[in-house]
């Protein structure tokens, strides 16, 4: 059994999200939540929320024990990019790319 949760169109660069996701991949749920709490940046707060959602899905939809869950997969993909312009030198326009990302979490239960 596995429990999933996704967050889409998050306004954080996927590179920043992947750095934080690699910290918790493969860890127990409680340990992953502690690591994210101590990390303290925006992607850590978002991944923490997605982990809580996946844990709630596991408990309510699949009748899994929350204390035996671990993070099996965290997948971070690039979402759509907002393109904005800013005044550049000599009357030109320079582009600003505002990137977004999609985060998917899969939790599995440890076998006894």
N, C-alpha and C positions, 0 to 999 in steps of 0.2 A: 504494500500500500504506500501511496505517496500523497502528499498534500501540496498544492500549488497556490501561488499568489503572484499577481503581476501589478506593476505600476507603469503606466504609459505616459508619454509626453512630459517627462520630468525635466524641468529647466536647469539641468546641470550637465556639463560636458561629459560624454561617455568615458573619456580618459580618466577623469577624476573619480567617477563611479567605479571603474575597473580596479583602481588602486585600493579602494576600500573593500570591494567585493573579494579580492584575493586574500584579505586578512581573515575572513570568516568562512571561507569555503572548506568543507570537510569537518568543521568543528561541531561540538554539541550545541544545542540551542541556547542553553544558559550561558555557556562560555562565549558564544558568539554575541549574545546581547551585552555581556560585560565588556567585551572588546569594543563594540560599537559605542557604548556609553562613554568609555574613556577616550575614544578617538575624537569625538566632539566637533566634527565639521558637518556641512550640509548633506553630503552624500551618506554619511553614517546615520544621520537622523532618518533619512528617507529609507535606507535599507533596513533600519530597525523597525520602522512602521510596516514594511512589507513582510518582514519575518514574523511580526506579531499577527498580521493578517493570515499568513500561512499556518501558524500555530493554531489560531482560532478555527481555521478551516479543518485542520487535522482533528481537533477535538470535537467539533460540532458535527461535521459532515461524515467523517470516517471513523469516529469513536477510537481514536488513537490516544495513547498515553503521552502527554506533553513532556514528561520527564525523560522519556526514551527517544526523543527526536534529535536528529542531527541534520545539518545543512548538506544535502547531497549535491545540489547544483545551484549556482547563481549565474545567471546569464544576463549580460548587459549589452544591449545593442544600441546603435545610433538611431535616434528618431529624426524627425524633420528638422531642418535648419532654417531659422528665420534670418533673412538677409536684410540688413539695414545699412544705410549710408551715412557717412559723416564727412564734413568738409575737410578736404585735404589741401595740400600745398598747391599754390599757383592756380587756384580755382577748380581743382579736380575734386572728385569724390572718391573717398576710400571706403572700402566695404568692411562691414562688421558682421561676422557670422555668430549668431546666437544659437548654440547647439542644444539639442535636447536628447534624452535617452529613454529607453525602455528597460525595465528591470524585471526579471522573472526569477522566482525562488522556488525550489523543490525541496521539501523536507521529507525524510524517510524515517521509519522507526527502526531502532537497533534490534537485532534479533537476539533472543536470550540464549 
